[in-house]
Amino acid sequence: MPLLKKMHHVAIICSDYAISRRFYTEVLGLEIVAENYRADRASYKLDLALPGGGQIELFSFPASPARASFPEATGLRHVAFEVDDIDAAKEHLMAEGILVEQIRTDPFTGCRFTFFPDPDGLPLELYEV
């Protein structure tokens, strides 16, 4: 029996809570599960439901350091989201003023993909299946 059942959540620390909250809820369309302010840490924690299960936990902390490098720092490389129509998704993001890379094809799977940054430069991927 495998030790792990499924991905539960991905945690992201943002530099500007209001901007990132809008990005993940209004631009990407994720549903809010819970939103809490933790006064003892001067921090917000926003739980967002991912379609198909799992969540994103969006945190804000005062004076968090910037990401070490883009995107090849050791550790988590990027977060990928499955889409049905990558062209429509790219068009939607670009209409919001988000820079989206050229759509490429994965030579191993034949699936199309592209990358775009969240408000703090975290690399996010669209993967058409």
PyMOL commands that place a pseudoatom at each C-alpha (Angstrom):
pseudoatom trace, name=CA, resn=MET, resi=1, chain=A, elem=C, hetatm=0, pos=[0.000, 0.000, 0.000]
pseudoatom trace, name=CA, resn=PRO, resi=2, chain=A, elem=C, hetatm=0, pos=[1.441, 3.441, -0.915]
pseudoatom trace, name=CA, resn=LEU, resi=3, chain=A, elem=C, hetatm=0, pos=[2.249, 5.790, 1.922]
pseudoatom trace, name=CA, resn=LEU, resi=4, chain=A, elem=C, hetatm=0, pos=[0.686, 8.815, 0.204]
pseudoatom trace, name=CA, resn=LYS, resi=5, chain=A, elem=C, hetatm=0, pos=[-2.928, 9.072, -0.983]
pseudoatom trace, name=CA, resn=LYS, resi=6, chain=A, elem=C, hetatm=0, pos=[-3.005, 12.355, -2.949]
pseudoatom trace, name=CA, resn=MET, resi=7, chain=A, elem=C, hetatm=0, pos=[-1.753, 15.948, -2.970]
pseudoatom trace, name=CA, resn=HIS, resi=8, chain=A, elem=C, hetatm=0, pos=[-3.534, 17.931, -0.256]
pseudoatom trace, name=CA, resn=HIS, resi=9, chain=A, elem=C, hetatm=0, pos=[-2.201, 21.466, -0.708]
pseudoatom trace, name=CA, resn=VAL, resi=10, chain=A, elem=C, hetatm=0, pos=[0.559, 23.707, -1.963]
pseudoatom trace, name=CA, resn=ALA, resi=11, chain=A, elem=C, hetatm=0, pos=[1.584, 26.595, 0.309]
pseudoatom trace, name=CA, resn=ILE, resi=12, chain=A, elem=C, hetatm=0, pos=[2.575, 29.947, -1.195]
pseudoatom trace, name=CA, resn=ILE, resi=13, chain=A, elem=C, hetatm=0, pos=[3.895, 33.010, 0.644]
pseudoatom trace, name=CA, resn=CYS, resi=14, chain=A, elem=C, hetatm=0, pos=[3.048, 36.298, -1.053]
pseudoatom trace, name=CA, resn=SER, resi=15, chain=A, elem=C, hetatm=0, pos=[4.451, 39.795, -0.615]
pseudoatom trace, name=CA, resn=ASP, resi=16, chain=A, elem=C, hetatm=0, pos=[1.179, 41.730, -1.120]
pseudoatom trace, name=CA, resn=TYR, resi=17, chain=A, elem=C, hetatm=0, pos=[-1.883, 39.890, 0.170]
pseudoatom trace, name=CA, resn=ALA, resi=18, chain=A, elem=C, hetatm=0, pos=[-4.517, 41.997, -1.616]
pseudoatom trace, name=CA, resn=ILE, resi=19, chain=A, elem=C, hetatm=0, pos=[-2.827, 41.671, -5.013]
pseudoatom trace, name=CA, resn=SER, resi=20, chain=A, elem=C, hetatm=0, pos=[-2.249, 37.920, -4.659]
pseudoatom trace, name=CA, resn=ARG, resi=21, chain=A, elem=C, hetatm=0, pos=[-5.755, 37.326, -3.285]
pseudoatom trace, name=CA, resn=ARG, resi=22, chain=A, elem=C, hetatm=0, pos=[-7.240, 39.023, -6.360]
pseudoatom trace, name=CA, resn=PHE, resi=23, chain=A, elem=C, hetatm=0, pos=[-4.916, 37.115, -8.705]
pseudoatom trace, name=CA, resn=TYR, resi=24, chain=A, elem=C, hetatm=0, pos=[-5.771, 33.672, -7.341]
pseudoatom trace, name=CA, resn=THR, resi=25, chain=A, elem=C, hetatm=0, pos=[-9.523, 34.300, -6.848]
pseudoatom trace, name=CA, resn=GLU, resi=26, chain=A, elem=C, hetatm=0, pos=[-10.510, 36.674, -9.663]
pseudoatom trace, name=CA, resn=VAL, resi=27, chain=A, elem=C, hetatm=0, pos=[-7.918, 35.992, -12.381]
pseudoatom trace, name=CA, resn=LEU, resi=28, chain=A, elem=C, hetatm=0, pos=[-7.470, 32.240, -11.849]
pseudoatom trace, name=CA, resn=GLY, resi=29, chain=A, elem=C, hetatm=0, pos=[-11.001, 31.786, -10.485]
pseudoatom trace, name=CA, resn=LEU, resi=30, chain=A, elem=C, hetatm=0, pos=[-10.174, 29.701, -7.406]
pseudoatom trace, name=CA, resn=GLU, resi=31, chain=A, elem=C, hetatm=0, pos=[-12.883, 29.397, -4.760]
pseudoatom trace, name=CA, resn=ILE, resi=32, chain=A, elem=C, hetatm=0, pos=[-12.205, 30.550, -1.196]
pseudoatom trace, name=CA, resn=VAL, resi=33, chain=A, elem=C, hetatm=0, pos=[-12.543, 27.757, 1.367]
pseudoatom trace, name=CA, resn=ALA, resi=34, chain=A, elem=C, hetatm=0, pos=[-11.463, 29.816, 4.387]
pseudoatom trace, name=CA, resn=GLU, resi=35, chain=A, elem=C, hetatm=0, pos=[-9.810, 33.162, 5.065]
pseudoatom trace, name=CA, resn=ASN, resi=36, chain=A, elem=C, hetatm=0, pos=[-8.212, 33.956, 8.399]
pseudoatom trace, name=CA, resn=TYR, resi=37, chain=A, elem=C, hetatm=0, pos=[-6.093, 36.744, 9.848]
pseudoatom trace, name=CA, resn=ARG, resi=38, chain=A, elem=C, hetatm=0, pos=[-3.611, 35.637, 12.483]
pseudoatom trace, name=CA, resn=ALA, resi=39, chain=A, elem=C, hetatm=0, pos=[-2.890, 38.741, 14.556]
pseudoatom trace, name=CA, resn=ASP, resi=40, chain=A, elem=C, hetatm=0, pos=[-0.075, 37.089, 16.522]
pseudoatom trace, name=CA, resn=ARG, resi=41, chain=A, elem=C, hetatm=0, pos=[1.851, 36.626, 13.241]
pseudoatom trace, name=CA, resn=ALA, resi=42, chain=A, elem=C, hetatm=0, pos=[0.476, 39.687, 11.380]
pseudoatom trace, name=CA, resn=SER, resi=43, chain=A, elem=C, hetatm=0, pos=[-0.391, 37.156, 8.680]
pseudoatom trace, name=CA, resn=TYR, resi=44, chain=A, elem=C, hetatm=0, pos=[-3.286, 36.159, 6.487]
pseudoatom trace, name=CA, resn=LYS, resi=45, chain=A, elem=C, hetatm=0, pos=[-3.969, 32.537, 5.538]
pseudoatom trace, name=CA, resn=LEU, resi=46, chain=A, elem=C, hetatm=0, pos=[-6.270, 32.017, 2.581]
pseudoatom trace, name=CA, resn=ASP, resi=47, chain=A, elem=C, hetatm=0, pos=[-7.344, 28.477, 1.677]
pseudoatom trace, name=CA, resn=LEU, resi=48, chain=A, elem=C, hetatm=0, pos=[-8.314, 28.121, -1.986]
pseudoatom trace, name=CA, resn=ALA, resi=49, chain=A, elem=C, hetatm=0, pos=[-9.983, 25.068, -3.536]
pseudoatom trace, name=CA, resn=LEU, resi=50, chain=A, elem=C, hetatm=0, pos=[-8.395, 23.611, -6.642]
pseudoatom trace, name=CA, resn=PRO, resi=51, chain=A, elem=C, hetatm=0, pos=[-10.750, 22.048, -9.180]
pseudoatom trace, name=CA, resn=GLY, resi=52, chain=A, elem=C, hetatm=0, pos=[-10.548, 18.278, -8.886]
pseudoatom trace, name=CA, resn=GLY, resi=53, chain=A, elem=C, hetatm=0, pos=[-9.350, 18.370, -5.278]
pseudoatom trace, name=CA, resn=GLY, resi=54, chain=A, elem=C, hetatm=0, pos=[-6.503, 19.814, -3.296]
pseudoatom trace, name=CA, resn=GLN, resi=55, chain=A, elem=C, hetatm=0, pos=[-5.927, 23.364, -2.193]
pseudoatom trace, name=CA, resn=ILE, resi=56, chain=A, elem=C, hetatm=0, pos=[-3.581, 26.305, -2.329]
pseudoatom trace, name=CA, resn=GLU, resi=57, chain=A, elem=C, hetatm=0, pos=[-2.737, 27.887, 1.009]
pseudoatom trace, name=CA, resn=LEU, resi=58, chain=A, elem=C, hetatm=0, pos=[-1.854, 31.538, 0.427]
pseudoatom trace, name=CA, resn=PHE, resi=59, chain=A, elem=C, hetatm=0, pos=[0.085, 33.149, 3.275]
pseudoatom trace, name=CA, resn=SER, resi=60, chain=A, elem=C, hetatm=0, pos=[1.274, 36.692, 3.895]
pseudoatom trace, name=CA, resn=PHE, resi=61, chain=A, elem=C, hetatm=0, pos=[4.091, 37.368, 6.330]
pseudoatom trace, name=CA, resn=PRO, resi=62, chain=A, elem=C, hetatm=0, pos=[5.722, 40.723, 7.014]
pseudoatom trace, name=CA, resn=ALA, resi=63, chain=A, elem=C, hetatm=0, pos=[9.144, 41.155, 5.378]
pseudoatom trace, name=CA, resn=SER, resi=64, chain=A, elem=C, hetatm=0, pos=[9.416, 37.733, 3.722]
pseudoatom trace, name=CA, resn=PRO, resi=65, chain=A, elem=C, hetatm=0, pos=[12.589, 37.403, 1.623]
pseudoatom trace, name=CA, resn=ALA, resi=66, chain=A, elem=C, hetatm=0, pos=[12.323, 37.291, -2.167]
pseudoatom trace, name=CA, resn=ARG, resi=67, chain=A, elem=C, hetatm=0, pos=[12.651, 34.052, -4.150]
pseudoatom trace, name=CA, resn=ALA, resi=68, chain=A, elem=C, hetatm=0, pos=[16.321, 33.102, -4.577]
pseudoatom trace, name=CA, resn=SER, resi=69, chain=A, elem=C, hetatm=0, pos=[16.253, 32.746, -8.372]
pseudoatom trace, name=CA, resn=PHE, resi=70, chain=A, elem=C, hetatm=0, pos=[13.898, 32.063, -11.235]
pseudoatom trace, name=CA, resn=PRO, resi=71, chain=A, elem=C, hetatm=0, pos=[13.080, 29.254, -11.825]
pseudoatom trace, name=CA, resn=GLU, resi=72, chain=A, elem=C, hetatm=0, pos=[16.028, 26.964, -11.171]
pseudoatom trace, name=CA, resn=ALA, resi=73, chain=A, elem=C, hetatm=0, pos=[16.477, 27.408, -7.422]
pseudoatom trace, name=CA, resn=THR, resi=74, chain=A, elem=C, hetatm=0, pos=[16.685, 24.192, -5.412]
pseudoatom trace, name=CA, resn=GLY, resi=75, chain=A, elem=C, hetatm=0, pos=[13.271, 23.197, -4.126]
pseudoatom trace, name=CA, resn=LEU, resi=76, chain=A, elem=C, hetatm=0, pos=[9.830, 23.553, -5.643]
pseudoatom trace, name=CA, resn=ARG, resi=77, chain=A, elem=C, hetatm=0, pos=[10.265, 24.495, -9.301]
pseudoatom trace, name=CA, resn=HIS, resi=78, chain=A, elem=C, hetatm=0, pos=[6.711, 25.416, -10.317]
pseudoatom trace, name=CA, resn=VAL, resi=79, chain=A, elem=C, hetatm=0, pos=[3.030, 24.631, -9.812]
pseudoatom trace, name=CA, resn=ALA, resi=80, chain=A, elem=C, hetatm=0, pos=[1.138, 23.310, -12.850]
pseudoatom trace, name=CA, resn=PHE, resi=81, chain=A, elem=C, hetatm=0, pos=[-2.589, 23.582, -13.558]
pseudoatom trace, name=CA, resn=GLU, resi=82, chain=A, elem=C, hetatm=0, pos=[-4.390, 21.361, -16.045]
pseudoatom trace, name=CA, resn=VAL, resi=83, chain=A, elem=C, hetatm=0, pos=[-6.559, 23.166, -18.610]
pseudoatom trace, name=CA, resn=ASP, resi=84, chain=A, elem=C, hetatm=0, pos=[-8.839, 21.993, -21.418]
pseudoatom trace, name=CA, resn=ASP, resi=85, chain=A, elem=C, hetatm=0, pos=[-8.047, 24.872, -23.797]
pseudoatom trace, name=CA, resn=ILE, resi=86, chain=A, elem=C, hetatm=0, pos=[-4.588, 26.377, -23.352]
pseudoatom trace, name=CA, resn=ASP, resi=87, chain=A, elem=C, hetatm=0, pos=[-5.146, 29.006, -26.058]
pseudoatom trace, name=CA, resn=ALA, resi=88, chain=A, elem=C, hetatm=0, pos=[-8.254, 30.363, -24.291]
pseudoatom trace, name=CA, resn=ALA, resi=89, chain=A, elem=C, hetatm=0, pos=[-6.502, 30.256, -20.903]
pseudoatom trace, name=CA, resn=LYS, resi=90, chain=A, elem=C, hetatm=0, pos=[-3.496, 32.142, -22.276]
pseudoatom trace, name=CA, resn=GLU, resi=91, chain=A, elem=C, hetatm=0, pos=[-5.771, 34.738, -23.880]
pseudoatom trace, name=CA, resn=HIS, resi=92, chain=A, elem=C, hetatm=0, pos=[-7.623, 35.225, -20.570]
pseudoatom trace, name=CA, resn=LEU, resi=93, chain=A, elem=C, hetatm=0, pos=[-4.368, 35.779, -18.655]
pseudoatom trace, name=CA, resn=MET, resi=94, chain=A, elem=C, hetatm=0, pos=[-2.989, 38.163, -21.262]
pseudoatom trace, name=CA, resn=ALA, resi=95, chain=A, elem=C, hetatm=0, pos=[-6.237, 40.188, -21.135]
pseudoatom trace, name=CA, resn=GLU, resi=96, chain=A, elem=C, hetatm=0, pos=[-5.488, 40.615, -17.407]
pseudoatom trace, name=CA, resn=GLY, resi=97, chain=A, elem=C, hetatm=0, pos=[-2.065, 42.039, -18.278]
pseudoatom trace, name=CA, resn=ILE, resi=98, chain=A, elem=C, hetatm=0, pos=[-0.142, 38.896, -17.330]
pseudoatom trace, name=CA, resn=LEU, resi=99, chain=A, elem=C, hetatm=0, pos=[2.920, 38.005, -19.384]
pseudoatom trace, name=CA, resn=VAL, resi=100, chain=A, elem=C, hetatm=0, pos=[2.530, 34.438, -20.669]
pseudoatom trace, name=CA, resn=GLU, resi=101, chain=A, elem=C, hetatm=0, pos=[5.323, 32.556, -22.421]
pseudoatom trace, name=CA, resn=GLN, resi=102, chain=A, elem=C, hetatm=0, pos=[4.960, 31.026, -25.865]
pseudoatom trace, name=CA, resn=ILE, resi=103, chain=A, elem=C, hetatm=0, pos=[3.000, 27.766, -25.874]
pseudoatom trace, name=CA, resn=ARG, resi=104, chain=A, elem=C, hetatm=0, pos=[5.304, 24.779, -26.343]
pseudoatom trace, name=CA, resn=THR, resi=105, chain=A, elem=C, hetatm=0, pos=[4.772, 21.043, -26.810]
pseudoatom trace, name=CA, resn=ASP, resi=106, chain=A, elem=C, hetatm=0, pos=[6.210, 18.514, -24.369]
pseudoatom trace, name=CA, resn=PRO, resi=107, chain=A, elem=C, hetatm=0, pos=[8.323, 16.197, -26.557]
pseudoatom trace, name=CA, resn=PHE, resi=108, chain=A, elem=C, hetatm=0, pos=[7.651, 13.222, -24.263]
pseudoatom trace, name=CA, resn=THR, resi=109, chain=A, elem=C, hetatm=0, pos=[3.870, 13.507, -23.804]
pseudoatom trace, name=CA, resn=GLY, resi=110, chain=A, elem=C, hetatm=0, pos=[2.831, 15.546, -26.842]
pseudoatom trace, name=CA, resn=CYS, resi=111, chain=A, elem=C, hetatm=0, pos=[0.852, 17.859, -24.533]
pseudoatom trace, name=CA, resn=ARG, resi=112, chain=A, elem=C, hetatm=0, pos=[1.006, 21.636, -24.872]
pseudoatom trace, name=CA, resn=PHE, resi=113, chain=A, elem=C, hetatm=0, pos=[2.141, 23.856, -21.985]
pseudoatom trace, name=CA, resn=THR, resi=114, chain=A, elem=C, hetatm=0, pos=[3.191, 27.382, -21.082]
pseudoatom trace, name=CA, resn=PHE, resi=115, chain=A, elem=C, hetatm=0, pos=[4.391, 29.323, -18.046]
pseudoatom trace, name=CA, resn=PHE, resi=116, chain=A, elem=C, hetatm=0, pos=[3.312, 32.590, -16.417]
pseudoatom trace, name=CA, resn=PRO, resi=117, chain=A, elem=C, hetatm=0, pos=[4.207, 34.279, -13.109]
pseudoatom trace, name=CA, resn=ASP, resi=118, chain=A, elem=C, hetatm=0, pos=[2.016, 34.966, -10.115]
pseudoatom trace, name=CA, resn=PRO, resi=119, chain=A, elem=C, hetatm=0, pos=[2.290, 38.510, -8.654]
pseudoatom trace, name=CA, resn=ASP, resi=120, chain=A, elem=C, hetatm=0, pos=[5.509, 37.553, -6.821]
pseudoatom trace, name=CA, resn=GLY, resi=121, chain=A, elem=C, hetatm=0, pos=[7.115, 35.843, -9.791]
pseudoatom trace, name=CA, resn=LEU, resi=122, chain=A, elem=C, hetatm=0, pos=[6.308, 32.275, -8.699]
pseudoatom trace, name=CA, resn=PRO, resi=123, chain=A, elem=C, hetatm=0, pos=[6.388, 30.220, -11.893]
pseudoatom trace, name=CA, resn=LEU, resi=124, chain=A, elem=C, hetatm=0, pos=[2.986, 28.730, -12.699]
pseudoatom trace, name=CA, resn=GLU, resi=125, chain=A, elem=C, hetatm=0, pos=[2.296, 26.392, -15.592]
pseudoatom trace, name=CA, resn=LEU, resi=126, chain=A, elem=C, hetatm=0, pos=[-0.744, 25.680, -17.752]
pseudoatom trace, name=CA, resn=TYR, resi=127, chain=A, elem=C, hetatm=0, pos=[-0.768, 22.116, -19.077]
pseudoatom trace, name=CA, resn=GLU, resi=128, chain=A, elem=C, hetatm=0, pos=[-3.331, 21.140, -21.687]
pseudoatom trace, name=CA, resn=VAL, resi=129, chain=A, elem=C, hetatm=0, pos=[-4.557, 17.549, -21.392]
for i in range(1, 129): cmd.bond("trace and resi %d" % i, "trace and resi %d" % (i + 1))
show_as sticks, trace
zoom trace
